[in-house]
Amino acid sequence: QFSHWTGTNPGYQYVHSDQHIIKWYDNGNKLLIGCDGGLHFSGDKGITIRDRNVGLRLKQFYSCAIHPTSTNYFLAGSQDNGVHQFSSSGLGSTVEVTGGDGAFVAIDQNDGKYQFGSYVYNDFKRSANGGATWANIFYSNNTGQFINPWDYDNTNFKIYGANTSSTYLRWDNPRTGNTFIPVTIALNNNIISAVTVSHYTSDLVYMGTDDYNNGVYTGPCRL
């Protein structure tokens, strides 16, 4: 072994995990590695490896949230590359504020200092100071989808997400607390695959499943 995926393990150089292709060329002197972290290169048979992603736009984003008042401020969750904080126009550099898989994100549209991200399943991230620092708010690592769908209610200040079959998860105080309530609904024993809070009707949340025979559940979810 000559590399490690975190970049922090002493004795190993950084190459991102989930590798897809390794290509030797120039009589075995040069090495290209394609992985979830993009492109890594070695010109000396793997002795020295460098990240070659500067200027390349290779990340796969699952979601994006727009700040209500700060121009060019966005959050975006990316596949196996964390939650990124954008602060400039165009394709400028970003700050990876949380690591691992960055899934769904949200920014409170009434007070942009409250920001939310997520890892896999029902493992959430929260910032209460405009994205400067982040705390882990953990509920479960075995409920919901791997990239778990959820949405933030900017009116009632709650988060609704997938949980288990025929239940959804309601986070009652995402701004300041960690009160999670699993709520049973009639989903024909299916798990939620999409969530959207209505922008027009209070207490109305749309939840979709992969059950093609039963369509979309809509109902009052602030119970």
Backbone bond lengths (Angstrom), bond angles and torsions (degrees), N, CA, C in turn:
res aa  C-N    CA-C-N  psi(-1)  N-CA   C-N-CA  omega(-1)  CA-C   N-CA-C  phi
1 Q - - - 1.466 - - 1.520 109.77 -
2 F 1.346 116.31 134.10 1.462 119.47 177.95 1.519 112.88 -132.66
3 S 1.331 117.66 9.43 1.462 119.41 176.57 1.527 109.22 -145.99
4 H 1.336 114.58 163.15 1.460 120.76 178.39 1.513 108.36 -143.30
5 W 1.344 116.16 146.85 1.465 119.66 -168.65 1.514 114.61 -79.40
6 T 1.334 120.37 -17.78 1.460 120.04 -178.05 1.515 113.06 -88.53
7 G 1.326 117.27 -23.06 1.461 119.58 -176.51 1.507 113.47 79.31
8 T 1.342 117.63 5.11 1.462 120.81 -177.61 1.526 112.52 -121.02
9 N 1.328 117.89 -1.55 1.456 121.07 -178.56 1.527 109.54 -81.36
10 P 1.337 118.52 117.24 1.479 120.77 -177.60 1.525 111.50 -58.18
11 G 1.312 115.43 137.32 1.454 121.01 177.38 1.505 115.07 93.14
12 Y 1.336 117.15 -8.95 1.457 120.56 -179.77 1.519 110.70 -125.25
13 Q 1.310 115.85 145.33 1.449 121.23 175.89 1.532 109.84 -85.69
14 Y 1.325 115.17 160.02 1.460 120.05 -176.83 1.520 111.69 -84.05
15 V 1.337 115.24 122.77 1.465 123.37 164.07 1.517 105.51 -137.72
16 H 1.311 116.43 126.48 1.467 120.87 -175.51 1.528 111.70 -59.19
17 S 1.324 115.59 153.51 1.465 120.60 -179.55 1.526 111.86 -74.60
18 D 1.318 115.56 179.31 1.469 123.49 -179.76 1.525 110.37 55.60
19 Q 1.311 114.49 69.20 1.464 120.54 -177.88 1.531 110.01 -85.60
20 H 1.329 114.60 141.08 1.460 120.80 -174.49 1.527 112.93 -112.77
21 I 1.312 117.98 -30.54 1.466 120.24 -179.34 1.532 109.32 -155.40
22 I 1.326 115.15 141.22 1.466 122.12 174.18 1.527 107.15 -128.29
23 K 1.307 115.91 127.91 1.469 120.60 -174.74 1.524 110.30 -128.32
24 W 1.327 116.35 118.64 1.470 121.92 172.69 1.531 108.48 -92.63
25 Y 1.309 116.92 143.03 1.459 120.27 173.97 1.528 109.44 -154.08
26 D 1.329 116.77 -179.14 1.472 122.44 -175.47 1.527 110.20 55.42
27 N 1.344 115.01 53.40 1.462 122.30 179.37 1.527 112.65 56.84
28 G 1.330 116.43 34.24 1.457 120.57 176.77 1.506 115.16 81.69
29 N 1.326 117.16 5.44 1.463 119.51 -178.91 1.526 112.79 -83.89
30 K 1.324 117.04 -24.49 1.459 121.15 -175.66 1.532 109.90 -119.70
31 L 1.317 114.15 150.40 1.450 120.40 -172.58 1.517 109.83 -139.73
32 L 1.332 115.79 130.42 1.467 122.32 172.95 1.529 108.86 -116.18
33 I 1.321 116.29 133.66 1.458 122.09 178.72 1.522 108.39 -122.40
34 G 1.336 117.39 122.11 1.456 122.70 174.84 1.514 109.51 -104.50
35 C 1.328 117.20 126.00 1.466 120.97 -173.16 1.527 109.77 -150.62
36 D 1.325 116.38 -177.01 1.459 119.99 179.24 1.526 111.91 -63.90
37 G 1.312 117.00 -16.62 1.461 120.83 175.55 1.512 113.59 -92.03
38 G 1.331 117.05 6.96 1.455 120.17 178.84 1.518 112.41 100.69
39 L 1.321 116.66 -125.20 1.459 122.57 -172.60 1.528 110.61 -122.44
40 H 1.340 115.38 130.05 1.459 122.17 174.96 1.529 108.13 -123.17
41 F 1.339 116.02 147.17 1.468 121.33 -172.50 1.524 110.96 -136.28
42 S 1.327 114.60 141.57 1.459 121.40 170.82 1.517 109.11 -131.44
43 G 1.315 116.33 133.07 1.464 121.41 176.85 1.509 113.27 -102.09
44 D 1.356 116.79 6.23 1.465 120.14 -177.72 1.529 111.79 -137.97
45 K 1.321 115.66 47.79 1.464 123.51 173.75 1.523 113.44 64.29
46 G 1.328 117.15 27.28 1.453 120.14 176.58 1.513 114.70 93.83
47 I 1.302 118.12 -0.66 1.468 120.01 178.45 1.520 110.32 -67.88
48 T 1.332 116.35 -44.02 1.462 122.25 177.60 1.523 108.46 -121.11
49 I 1.322 116.56 122.61 1.466 121.46 -177.49 1.517 108.68 -121.07
50 R 1.334 115.99 137.00 1.451 120.56 -178.80 1.533 110.86 -129.00
51 D 1.314 114.85 143.43 1.463 122.89 172.86 1.528 107.80 -72.87
52 R 1.336 117.01 125.10 1.464 121.36 -177.00 1.531 111.56 -115.84
53 N 1.314 117.61 40.57 1.463 120.67 -174.33 1.519 114.36 -99.76
54 V 1.318 118.44 -1.82 1.464 120.10 179.57 1.531 109.34 -62.76
55 G 1.323 116.26 125.28 1.456 120.59 179.88 1.516 114.20 88.84
56 L 1.340 117.02 -11.27 1.463 120.36 177.51 1.525 109.25 -96.38
57 R 1.319 117.00 141.96 1.465 121.77 -178.62 1.526 108.17 -112.10
58 L 1.331 115.67 85.51 1.454 120.35 -168.26 1.519 114.28 -113.09
59 K 1.309 118.92 -7.08 1.465 119.74 -173.68 1.527 111.61 -74.15
60 Q 1.322 113.81 149.63 1.466 121.37 175.73 1.521 107.22 -105.64
61 F 1.336 116.87 115.82 1.460 121.18 -177.20 1.525 110.86 -99.14
62 Y 1.330 114.69 135.24 1.455 121.54 176.65 1.524 112.15 -88.22
63 S 1.321 117.61 -31.02 1.466 120.04 -170.00 1.523 109.74 -157.88
64 C 1.335 114.75 163.25 1.463 121.04 178.55 1.524 109.04 -147.15
65 A 1.335 116.58 143.47 1.464 122.40 175.61 1.522 108.82 -129.90
66 I 1.322 115.98 138.72 1.464 122.66 -176.21 1.519 109.62 -106.70
67 H 1.309 116.32 134.24 1.466 121.16 178.87 1.533 109.94 -70.17
68 P 1.332 118.05 140.72 1.476 119.29 -175.81 1.520 114.29 -71.74
69 T 1.349 118.47 -24.21 1.468 119.97 -175.39 1.521 114.56 -130.05
70 S 1.319 118.68 -27.22 1.468 121.35 -176.65 1.522 110.24 -85.45
71 T 1.323 116.67 117.02 1.462 121.54 -179.61 1.521 110.60 -64.14
72 N 1.332 115.94 135.30 1.458 123.82 176.69 1.522 113.98 68.59
73 Y 1.339 117.80 14.93 1.468 119.45 176.93 1.530 108.97 -98.34
74 F 1.328 114.89 122.75 1.462 121.67 179.12 1.521 109.53 -136.66
75 L 1.315 115.96 155.90 1.456 122.85 163.82 1.520 107.76 -116.01
76 A 1.324 116.54 144.12 1.459 120.19 177.40 1.520 109.04 -145.64
77 G 1.333 116.19 135.52 1.458 121.68 177.96 1.512 110.28 -96.53
78 S 1.323 116.90 129.33 1.459 120.77 -173.75 1.519 111.99 -119.62
79 Q 1.320 115.19 152.32 1.453 122.03 -179.45 1.536 110.17 -65.58
80 D 1.330 115.92 113.53 1.469 123.78 174.30 1.525 113.71 59.68
81 N 1.350 117.08 17.07 1.456 120.24 178.51 1.523 111.96 -134.22
82 G 1.324 117.20 22.65 1.450 121.67 170.37 1.521 115.24 77.94
83 V 1.341 114.03 -173.89 1.461 122.94 174.36 1.518 108.48 -94.72
84 H 1.332 116.68 128.47 1.463 121.33 -176.79 1.520 111.25 -109.88
85 Q 1.303 113.83 143.27 1.466 123.34 -179.50 1.531 107.91 -107.96
86 F 1.321 115.53 114.54 1.465 121.89 177.98 1.529 108.25 -96.40
87 S 1.328 117.23 139.47 1.460 120.09 -179.97 1.524 112.95 -140.84
88 S 1.327 117.77 10.24 1.465 120.65 179.36 1.519 109.11 -137.83
89 S 1.310 115.97 160.88 1.456 120.34 -179.44 1.522 110.71 -74.85
90 G 1.323 115.98 160.72 1.451 120.35 177.37 1.512 112.24 69.92
91 L 1.321 115.80 -152.72 1.459 121.52 -178.32 1.521 110.47 -98.47
92 G 1.335 115.19 58.65 1.452 119.81 179.16 1.517 111.77 -79.16
93 S 1.321 116.24 177.56 1.452 121.00 179.31 1.524 110.57 -71.12
94 T 1.315 116.65 159.01 1.456 122.75 -178.81 1.524 109.88 -127.77
95 V 1.341 115.23 168.85 1.455 121.84 173.98 1.523 107.87 -114.15
96 E 1.329 116.97 126.31 1.456 121.16 176.78 1.528 108.28 -82.99
97 V 1.327 116.95 103.22 1.462 120.79 -172.32 1.522 112.45 -85.95
98 T 1.329 118.27 -26.38 1.457 121.85 171.86 1.519 107.97 -137.53
99 G 1.338 116.61 151.08 1.452 120.70 -173.02 1.512 113.54 -102.32
100 G 1.343 114.53 -169.88 1.456 120.83 -177.45 1.512 111.30 69.14
101 D 1.313 116.09 -149.89 1.466 119.87 173.73 1.523 108.95 -75.69
102 G 1.316 116.39 126.54 1.452 120.89 172.68 1.515 107.84 -98.89
103 A 1.316 116.93 118.46 1.465 120.16 -173.66 1.524 110.34 -103.72
104 F 1.325 117.60 -122.34 1.461 120.50 -176.97 1.532 110.98 -79.03
105 V 1.337 115.49 151.05 1.461 122.52 -176.72 1.524 109.54 -136.81
106 A 1.337 115.58 161.66 1.468 120.71 176.09 1.520 108.80 -158.48
107 I 1.342 115.29 152.11 1.464 122.82 172.19 1.514 107.34 -128.02
108 D 1.325 116.71 129.95 1.458 121.01 178.97 1.526 109.43 -60.28
109 Q 1.340 116.46 123.62 1.456 120.71 -176.22 1.525 113.05 -81.79
110 N 1.331 117.86 -6.11 1.455 121.91 174.34 1.522 112.03 -96.39
111 D 1.305 116.25 -31.65 1.455 122.44 -179.01 1.514 107.95 -147.32
112 G 1.328 116.87 99.07 1.455 122.62 -172.14 1.506 115.39 -67.33
113 K 1.325 118.43 -5.67 1.463 118.71 177.36 1.527 111.00 -71.20
114 Y 1.348 117.21 -20.56 1.460 120.67 177.68 1.524 109.29 -91.63
115 Q 1.323 115.25 117.22 1.456 121.05 -176.35 1.524 108.99 -133.97
116 F 1.333 115.61 149.70 1.459 120.36 -172.82 1.526 110.78 -136.75
117 G 1.298 114.76 140.85 1.455 122.19 172.60 1.507 108.90 -135.68
118 S 1.323 116.28 -175.04 1.453 119.25 178.99 1.516 110.17 -157.51
119 Y 1.312 112.66 156.70 1.468 122.19 174.42 1.526 105.62 -102.27
120 V 1.294 120.62 -139.28 1.462 121.99 179.17 1.527 110.51 -92.63
121 Y 1.313 115.20 157.56 1.466 122.51 -177.75 1.529 109.73 52.91
122 N 1.335 118.53 -140.67 1.464 120.49 -177.23 1.533 111.15 -100.03
123 D 1.304 114.24 59.55 1.462 122.87 177.22 1.526 106.70 -118.08
124 F 1.332 116.62 109.20 1.456 122.12 -171.16 1.530 111.88 -106.70
125 K 1.327 114.98 161.57 1.462 123.48 175.12 1.530 107.92 -125.43
126 R 1.337 115.46 146.54 1.470 119.17 -178.85 1.520 110.26 -141.97
127 S 1.329 114.39 138.72 1.460 121.57 169.26 1.520 108.19 -123.00
128 A 1.322 115.70 132.36 1.465 120.83 177.33 1.520 111.49 -112.36
129 N 1.330 116.41 14.37 1.466 120.25 -179.41 1.529 111.33 -135.33
130 G 1.322 115.23 40.62 1.457 119.49 174.18 1.504 115.55 73.93
131 G 1.325 117.70 22.05 1.461 120.74 177.74 1.507 114.28 91.55
132 A 1.336 118.15 6.54 1.466 120.78 -179.41 1.524 111.36 -72.37
133 T 1.332 117.53 -43.40 1.459 122.26 177.01 1.515 109.01 -134.51
134 W 1.340 114.96 156.48 1.458 120.52 -174.17 1.522 110.35 -132.73
135 A 1.336 115.81 141.31 1.455 122.81 176.84 1.521 109.49 -116.61
136 N 1.330 115.86 147.93 1.446 120.94 176.29 1.531 109.73 -89.08
137 I 1.337 116.67 126.49 1.459 122.46 177.46 1.524 106.63 -117.09
138 F 1.319 115.46 100.72 1.470 120.52 -169.93 1.519 111.05 -99.79
139 Y 1.334 115.79 132.72 1.464 121.16 171.77 1.526 111.13 -112.37
140 S 1.330 117.61 -53.99 1.458 119.97 -177.69 1.522 110.19 -161.54
141 N 1.331 115.00 145.41 1.465 119.05 173.82 1.519 111.83 -108.11
142 N 1.339 116.77 16.75 1.466 119.20 175.70 1.523 113.00 -139.20
143 T 1.332 117.44 18.87 1.470 120.63 170.67 1.520 108.84 -123.46
144 G 1.320 115.38 154.11 1.458 120.57 -176.15 1.516 110.95 85.93
145 Q 1.328 115.44 -174.15 1.453 121.85 176.07 1.530 109.72 -85.76
146 F 1.340 116.71 164.13 1.467 119.30 176.29 1.529 109.85 -58.14
147 I 1.336 117.64 -54.85 1.468 121.27 166.33 1.519 104.92 -97.31
148 N 1.324 115.32 98.94 1.455 120.86 -163.91 1.530 112.15 -86.66
149 P 1.334 117.54 124.35 1.467 120.03 179.64 1.528 111.78 -74.99
150 W 1.339 116.17 136.33 1.456 121.86 173.61 1.518 108.58 -157.04
151 D 1.340 115.34 164.63 1.461 119.63 178.53 1.523 109.00 -144.51
152 Y 1.321 114.47 151.34 1.470 121.93 -177.57 1.522 110.25 -100.56
153 D 1.327 115.73 131.75 1.460 122.81 177.95 1.522 108.68 -91.84
154 N 1.329 116.62 107.22 1.467 121.83 -177.33 1.527 113.06 -76.23
155 T 1.320 117.57 -9.38 1.461 121.43 178.04 1.521 112.08 -92.06
156 N 1.335 115.45 -47.77 1.463 120.48 -177.06 1.520 113.12 -102.63
157 F 1.337 116.50 -0.68 1.461 122.80 175.56 1.525 111.58 56.56
158 K 1.329 114.84 56.37 1.451 122.01 177.08 1.525 108.63 -136.29
159 I 1.324 115.19 160.90 1.456 121.31 174.43 1.523 108.59 -118.61
160 Y 1.352 115.50 134.99 1.452 122.50 177.70 1.530 108.03 -117.95
161 G 1.342 116.58 132.49 1.452 118.83 -178.93 1.507 112.56 -149.52
162 A 1.331 115.26 174.16 1.465 121.05 176.42 1.525 109.50 -69.75
163 N 1.322 114.97 151.53 1.460 119.50 179.65 1.527 109.90 -137.86
164 T 1.335 118.46 -91.95 1.457 122.17 176.48 1.521 108.34 -124.24
165 S 1.318 116.97 179.71 1.459 119.29 179.74 1.526 109.75 -61.95
166 S 1.322 115.29 128.51 1.468 124.10 179.35 1.528 113.28 66.48
167 T 1.325 117.48 21.56 1.465 120.42 170.49 1.521 108.92 -137.87
168 Y 1.323 115.83 152.70 1.458 120.50 166.64 1.522 107.80 -119.88
169 L 1.328 116.07 164.20 1.456 121.70 -179.68 1.520 109.29 -107.47
170 R 1.328 116.35 128.38 1.458 121.39 176.37 1.530 108.63 -113.29
171 W 1.318 115.12 121.34 1.467 121.46 175.69 1.525 106.28 -97.78
172 D 1.325 116.51 109.72 1.459 121.32 -169.01 1.519 114.58 -77.96
173 N 1.323 118.64 -26.02 1.467 120.72 -174.72 1.531 111.63 -138.38
174 P 1.318 117.57 58.49 1.466 119.77 -174.75 1.518 114.21 -63.55
175 R 1.333 118.67 -24.79 1.459 119.70 179.34 1.526 112.16 -65.92
176 T 1.330 116.59 -38.23 1.469 119.27 -169.18 1.519 114.88 -133.24
177 G 1.338 119.48 -16.55 1.451 120.12 -171.92 1.506 113.75 -130.77
178 N 1.330 114.75 -166.26 1.467 120.75 -179.12 1.525 111.25 -140.41
179 T 1.331 116.03 45.18 1.461 121.78 178.51 1.521 109.79 -90.76
180 F 1.334 116.53 107.30 1.458 122.65 -179.65 1.527 109.26 -108.95
181 I 1.343 116.35 133.67 1.451 122.06 -179.22 1.525 109.14 -124.72
182 P 1.366 118.69 115.56 1.466 119.52 171.32 1.524 109.65 -78.57
183 V 1.327 116.49 130.48 1.466 122.00 -175.17 1.526 108.87 -121.03
184 T 1.324 116.35 130.22 1.459 121.81 -179.61 1.526 110.19 -83.86
185 I 1.333 116.06 133.02 1.459 122.52 174.24 1.529 108.89 -140.22
186 A 1.335 115.93 163.48 1.464 120.75 -176.90 1.526 109.95 -82.56
187 L 1.321 116.23 96.98 1.464 121.15 178.48 1.522 111.68 -120.80
188 N 1.335 116.83 19.71 1.459 121.22 177.29 1.532 111.19 57.16
189 N 1.350 115.24 37.36 1.471 122.84 179.27 1.527 113.53 63.36
190 N 1.323 116.97 23.59 1.462 120.72 177.14 1.521 110.34 -100.96
191 I 1.322 115.79 157.50 1.447 121.14 177.08 1.524 109.43 -96.55
192 I 1.295 116.70 146.22 1.470 122.80 -178.09 1.527 109.95 -67.75
193 S 1.338 115.23 139.84 1.467 120.38 178.56 1.523 112.62 -121.16
194 A 1.333 117.87 -7.75 1.467 121.15 178.39 1.519 108.85 -156.13
195 V 1.349 116.42 141.78 1.465 122.18 -179.00 1.523 108.86 -138.39
196 T 1.334 116.77 132.81 1.458 121.86 173.53 1.525 109.22 -142.35
197 V 1.320 116.22 125.88 1.460 121.27 174.60 1.522 108.76 -82.91
198 S 1.326 117.13 133.17 1.456 120.90 179.42 1.525 110.62 -62.68
199 H 1.340 115.79 136.75 1.461 121.70 176.25 1.524 111.85 -85.99
200 Y 1.332 116.64 -6.13 1.455 120.32 -170.93 1.529 113.90 -119.40
201 T 1.330 116.84 -28.69 1.460 120.56 -176.11 1.514 109.76 -120.98
202 S 1.315 117.25 120.63 1.456 121.41 179.88 1.517 110.90 -62.83
203 D 1.326 115.94 140.95 1.466 123.44 176.63 1.525 113.67 69.05
204 L 1.324 118.40 17.25 1.459 120.62 177.57 1.523 109.63 -110.62
205 V 1.334 115.19 124.16 1.460 121.51 -179.43 1.523 108.64 -128.04
206 Y 1.320 116.96 132.64 1.459 122.19 176.43 1.527 108.55 -96.12
207 M 1.333 115.72 130.72 1.458 121.27 179.85 1.516 108.98 -130.83
208 G 1.314 116.23 125.57 1.459 120.93 178.41 1.518 110.95 -109.49
209 T 1.338 116.20 152.99 1.462 121.99 175.36 1.521 108.98 -126.94
210 D 1.325 115.61 176.19 1.465 119.24 177.45 1.528 111.04 -91.39
211 D 1.337 117.25 15.31 1.460 121.74 174.91 1.522 108.70 -86.05
212 Y 1.316 117.02 101.05 1.461 121.42 -173.66 1.532 112.47 -70.70
213 N 1.326 117.17 -14.45 1.459 119.85 -176.70 1.525 113.38 -88.67
214 N 1.335 116.69 -13.35 1.448 118.78 -173.39 1.526 113.81 -120.98
215 G 1.328 117.47 1.87 1.457 120.65 170.84 1.508 114.85 67.15
216 V 1.333 115.95 -143.33 1.454 123.20 -172.79 1.520 109.36 -111.95
217 Y 1.321 116.30 134.57 1.464 120.97 174.42 1.511 109.18 -88.04
218 T 1.328 117.52 132.01 1.460 121.05 171.11 1.524 107.75 -129.38
219 G 1.304 115.36 141.29 1.458 116.56 179.95 1.498 111.85 -179.16
220 P 1.326 116.92 171.07 1.465 121.03 177.76 1.519 109.56 -74.25
221 C 1.318 116.80 116.58 1.457 119.94 -171.30 1.525 113.08 -107.70
222 R 1.311 118.21 -4.47 1.463 119.76 177.22 1.528 106.82 -91.93
223 L 1.342 115.51 82.97 1.460 121.59 -170.13 1.523 110.81 -95.61
